[in-house]
Amino acid sequence: MAVLCIDTVVTESILSLYMNTPQTTIQVRIDAKTKRESKIILDKIGLDMSSAVKILLRNIIVTKSFPIELRTANGFTLEEERLMIADSKEALKHGKRYSDINDLFKDLGLERH
């Protein structure tokens, strides 16, 4: 009776998907820090850079969307940031303005000491 490691079966199945189709090459320009930091993380989970990109591209096909939630430099999703910008514009256009901080605190029901 032969014993086969499940990882080997999965890996061989994934590889067979790529071996039966024509291959092409893509090149990606990325800053050295991003490459270095992502490589460290990928090494820890047992993936090389090429496999990670292949997984990303296959996921795009399967989900018919970008499978990663994109975030801005401020840590918000694109939709959250879009809504905040819209809210800010609305507040600037129609919001109440105060020339005295005491009036603001009074409107908020707060006492200023």
VEXVOLUM-481978 format. One record per residue (C-alpha): x, y, z. Coordinates in steps of 0.001 Angstrom, whole numbers, plus 524288, in hexadecimal, padded with zeros to 5 digits. Layout:
REM residues N
XYZ...
//
This chain:
REM residues 113
800008000080000805A980D297FBE580491818D8804E680406826227FE57804F7832F3805867F8EC83B8780334801BD8475D800C78084E83FFC7F5C67FB3983C817EFA27F66A84A8E7F04B8034284FFB7EB49803AC8464B7E00F7F589849757DC937F869857F57DC3D804BD855E47D4577FD8284D7A7CA837F45B858E47C7E07FFE58610F7C37D8075A856477BCA67FC53853857B3057FAE7861957AE898042D86A517A6FD80C2B872ED7B01280F8B881487AEB4817BD88AC37B68C813D98973E7BD7881CFD8A1107C38C819918A9817CF1D820FA8B58E7D369820968B7677E218828DA8BEAD7EBED833378B6A57F2D282D538B8498006E81FFE8B30A7FC48826468A78B7F56582F128A461800F5824468A57280B2D81A6D89D958035B824A289319800788271F8915F80F0B8189388F3581176816F188639805BB822BC87E26809EA81C7B87C35817518101E876AE8111B8178986E9480728814B48763A7FABF81DF287C267F10581AE98891D7EA70816F0882C57DD9B80D38879A17E4368074E884E87EBE48052188C9E7DF5E7FF49880907D8BA7F5E687EBB7E4237F1F688D0F7E37A7EF6D88C667D4D47E7C487FA37D5E67DF8E885C57E0B77DC7E8916C7D80D7D74A887EF7CDE07CF9687FB27D7937C94F88B437DEAE7C883893FE7D2A37CD3E89EEC7DB747D9548A3427E2C27D99F899A57EE2E7E0A98A2827F7AD7DA4F8ADA27FF177E1ED8B9917FADC7E4F88C3AB805447E9EE8D1858045A7F6138D69780B2A7ED048DA68816757E8818CC508182F7DAB98CE40812F67D44B8C6C5807F47D2938CE567FB617C3E68CF447FDFF7C5E78D41280C047CF418DE8E8076E7C6288E29B7FC547BAEB8E4278061C7C3548EBED80FA77C78C8F52E804D47B9628F6DF800807B52E8F95080EA17C01590348810657BC2A90A81804087ADF190A72808747B1B190F9D815EA7B9FA91A69810007AEE691E4E8070E7A34D91D37810687A8B591B4581E107A6EA9248F8295C7B28592D4382C257B6D2932D9839137BED593EFA83B847BFB393C2784A0B7C31A92F0E850177B9CC931B485B627AE699320C851CC7B2A7924B984C8C7B33691ED885A2D7A5FC924DE85D4D79FEB91EC9851107A5BC911A7854D879FF7912CC862787AD569131A868B77B24391C33873117BF7992209871047C7B2923C387D2F
//
